[in-house]
Amino acid sequence: MKFEKPILHTAKPSEALSLSKFAEKTFREAFAKLNKTQDFEEYVAESFTENKIKSEISDKESFFYIAKLEDQWVGYAKLSQSLAPECVQPLPAIELCRLYSLQQYWGCGIGLALMEKCIEHASNNAFKSIWLSSWEKNSRGNAFYGKMNFKITGSTTFTLGSDIQKDHIFSKLLV
């Protein structure tokens, strides 16, 4: 299924409540079935509050893009100027922290449009590479990153509740 290209805009602090609910919904669609309920709910309760999202939107080192089709939010992405792991070269590098769309739009170009915007942002702001971490069990996402010419350059862990998960570190050269 293919849709028109989404309209993208930069998230505003006034959208924090809506974005927190949207981010939780997309995260649930992507990962709830793959995790233990208690671990998952603990993580969600901490990660998607209005105050946490508002703080992230207001952080000058972070950038959120929201994808819309006909005034409906269908996806979002978050970039952050965080410290890159040693396996990511060349520097400076920017992290793609989140890239999600509603499940009903998976495979419809929403992720592609958001990824292109994130790469454009990184290039326009003199970053030499873009990187992300992705759970090794995120087969759909990992295949997408491979199609976008990201390479696995390392690994890390991600804690979801009491579950310590193995993540791949992907990076892409921009210069």
N, C-alpha and C positions, 0 to 999 in steps of 0.2 A: 504494500500500500504506500502511495506517495502523496504527500500533501504539498501545498504551496510553501514557499520558504517563510519561516516565522519572522515576525518583527522582534528585534532584540532591543532591550533598553537596560540602562544601568539601574540597579536597585537603589531605592532611596530609603533613608531611615524610617520614613512614614509607612513603608511597606513591610516592616519587620514582622508584624503579627501574621500577615498573609503569607509571607515567605517562610516563617517558621512552620506554619501548618502545611504548606506546600512541600517544603523540604522533608518534613517527617513523612508525608504521604508517599513521596517518590522513593525515599529510603526504605520504607516498609515494603513497597511493591518489589523493590530490587532484592532485599535481603532477609525479610522476616522469616520466610520458609526455610532458610538455610542456617538459622541460628537457634540456640536454646532460648525459649521464651523469656525466662528471667534475665538472662544476659542482655538480650535484645531490648527489653523494656527499660532496663536500667540505663542503657546507653541512650536510648531515645529520650528518656525523661531529662537527661542532663544536656543533651546536644541540641535540641530543637525548641528551646524556650524563646519567647519573644525577646527577652532581655539579652540572651546570648546572641541571637541573630542580629539584633539592633547594634550590639557592640561590634560584631564582625563587620556589618555594613559601614559603621562609622569609623572603623580602623583605616587609616590612610594607607596602610600596607596591603589592604584587601580590595578586591574588585568583584562585584557580583553582576552577572548578566542574566536577565530573565527573557525567556522566549515566549512569545504570544502568537496565537492564531485566533483571529476574529475576537479579540479582547479576552480570550481565555489563556491563562498561563498553562504552558505545555512542557516547559523545561527550564532549567537554570544551571549556571556554572559559577564557580568561585575560584578566583586566582588569589594567591598570596605571595608576597615578597618575603618568604621565610628562608631560613638557612637551608641550603641544599646539602644533601649528603655527599660524601667524598666521591661516590661513584657517578655523580652528575657533573659533566664537563661539556663545554667550557662555561665559565662563569662570566658575568652574572647570569643566574638562572631564576626562573619564576615557577612556583608550584601551582599546578592545577589541582586544587583540593577536592572539588566536587564537580560532577557533570552528570546530571540526572534529567530524565524526562518521564512523563506519565507513561505507565505501561502500555496504554492503548496506542501510544505514538512510537513505541519502539520500532525501529527499522524504517521510520518515515522521514529521516533527514533532520530531525530536531538536534540530535547529538552532533551531527556533522556541522550544522550551522553554528552551534555554540562553540564547538572546537575551533572552527575557522575564526570566529570572533576572538577567542582566547589567544590563538596563535598571532593574529593581527595585532592584538593589544601588546603581546610580548615583543613582537618585532618592532612596533612603533615606539616602544619604550626602552630600546637598546638592550634587551635581554638576548643572550646568545644561545640559550637553550630553555626548554620548558620540560618540567618533570612532574611525575605523579606517582603515588603508590596505589596499588590495587590488589585486593585479596586474591590469593592464588585460586580460590574457588569461584571467582567472578569470571567465568568462561566467556560470557557474552561481552562484557566490558573489555576483557583482555584481548579478545579477537578484534574488537573495534580499534583499540589502541594500536594493535599491529597493522591494521589496514591504514591507519593514519601515520604510519612510518615511525612509530615510537619503538624503541628497542629496550629490552630488559637489560639494565645495567647493574642491578644489585638487588638486595632484599632487605626487609625490615620486619618488625612486628607491629601489630595493631591490637590494642586491648578493647574488647567488647564485653563489658561486664567482667566476668571472671575468665573469659575465654581469650587466650593469647593466640592470635591468628598470624599466619605468615603472609606477608605482602610482597609482591614484586615491585621493584622500583623501575619505572619506565622513564626514558628521557628521549628527547628529540632535539637535534641540532637545528638552530634557526638561521645561522649565518652561512 
